[in-house]
Amino acid sequence: MKPEEVSQCCGPIDDLLDAELFKSLGEPTRLKLLSCLAKCGRPCSVTELTECCAVDISVVSRHLAVLEKAGVLTSTKEGRTVYYTVRYRHLIEAFRALAKAIEGCRPKRRTGNP
């Protein structure tokens, strides 16, 4: 199919390419925060996560809010302290579904052609 023909039809990949998710993951500090939080394997406070990055606590807080809005993290509040947790299951399911949809779009190899 030609690109203009493909753009007119919908497939599973269209619904799975979440711009907000990819935009949230497209910033180096947010990736570092996600990595730090995932490796900790437990809820971490904004103050703890600030130690992962060389940026101000208010900047870390804004980055964490972006990740939460995109569905990457969840937060809980205990008193004045906010703890963030990775939404592991959500991310795993989202990326697996996207990988499956991308694989479904891959052209089939012709027998005998490299």
C-alpha positions in Angstrom: 0.0 0.0 0.0 1.0 3.6 -0.5 1.4 5.9 2.5 -1.7 7.9 1.6 -3.8 4.7 1.4 -2.4 3.5 4.7 -3.1 6.8 6.5 -6.8 6.3 5.6 -7.2 2.9 7.4 -7.0 2.2 11.1 -5.3 -0.6 12.8 -4.4 -1.6 16.4 -1.1 0.4 16.1 -3.1 3.7 15.7 -4.7 3.3 19.1 -1.5 2.1 20.8 0.8 4.9 19.7 0.1 7.2 22.7 1.7 10.6 22.0 1.4 11.7 25.7 3.2 8.5 26.8 6.0 8.9 24.3 6.3 12.7 25.0 6.6 12.0 28.7 9.4 9.5 28.0 11.2 11.8 25.6 12.9 14.0 28.1 16.2 12.8 29.6 15.5 13.9 33.2 12.2 12.1 33.2 13.8 9.0 31.9 16.4 9.2 34.6 13.7 9.6 37.3 11.7 6.6 35.9 14.9 4.5 35.8 15.8 5.4 39.4 12.3 4.7 40.6 12.0 1.4 38.7 15.3 0.2 40.1 14.3 1.1 43.6 11.3 -1.2 43.3 9.3 0.7 45.9 7.5 4.0 46.3 9.9 6.9 46.6 9.3 10.4 47.8 10.0 13.5 45.7 12.8 14.3 48.0 14.4 10.9 47.5 14.0 11.1 43.8 15.7 14.5 43.7 18.9 12.8 44.8 18.8 10.9 41.4 19.1 14.1 39.4 21.0 17.3 39.5 17.9 19.5 39.3 15.8 21.4 41.9 13.1 19.6 43.8 10.4 21.8 42.1 11.6 20.6 38.7 11.6 17.0 39.8 8.1 17.4 41.1 6.9 18.8 37.7 8.6 16.0 35.8 7.0 13.4 38.1 3.6 15.1 37.5 4.1 14.7 33.7 4.9 11.0 34.1 1.9 10.5 36.3 -0.4 12.3 33.9 0.9 10.0 31.1 0.1 6.9 33.1 3.7 6.0 33.8 3.5 6.6 37.6 1.0 6.7 40.3 1.2 8.8 43.5 0.0 8.5 47.0 0.2 11.2 49.7 1.0 10.6 53.3 0.7 13.8 55.2 2.7 16.4 53.2 4.9 13.8 51.5 4.1 12.5 48.0 5.3 9.0 47.0 5.6 7.9 43.4 5.4 4.3 42.1 6.0 2.9 38.6 2.9 1.5 37.0 4.8 -1.6 36.0 1.8 -3.7 34.8 0.4 -0.8 32.8 3.7 -0.1 31.1 4.4 -3.7 30.4 1.0 -4.3 28.9 1.2 -1.1 26.8 4.6 -1.9 25.4 3.8 -5.5 24.7 0.6 -4.6 22.9 2.5 -2.0 20.9 5.3 -4.4 20.0 2.7 -6.9 18.9 1.0 -4.3 16.7 4.3 -3.2 15.2 5.1 -6.9 14.5 1.7 -7.2 12.8 2.6 -4.4 10.4 6.0 -5.9 9.4 6.0 -7.1 5.8 6.1 -10.8 5.3 9.4 -12.1 3.9 9.2 -13.7 0.5 10.7 -17.1 0.3 14.0 -17.2 -1.6 14.6 -13.4 -1.2 17.2 -12.1 1.3 
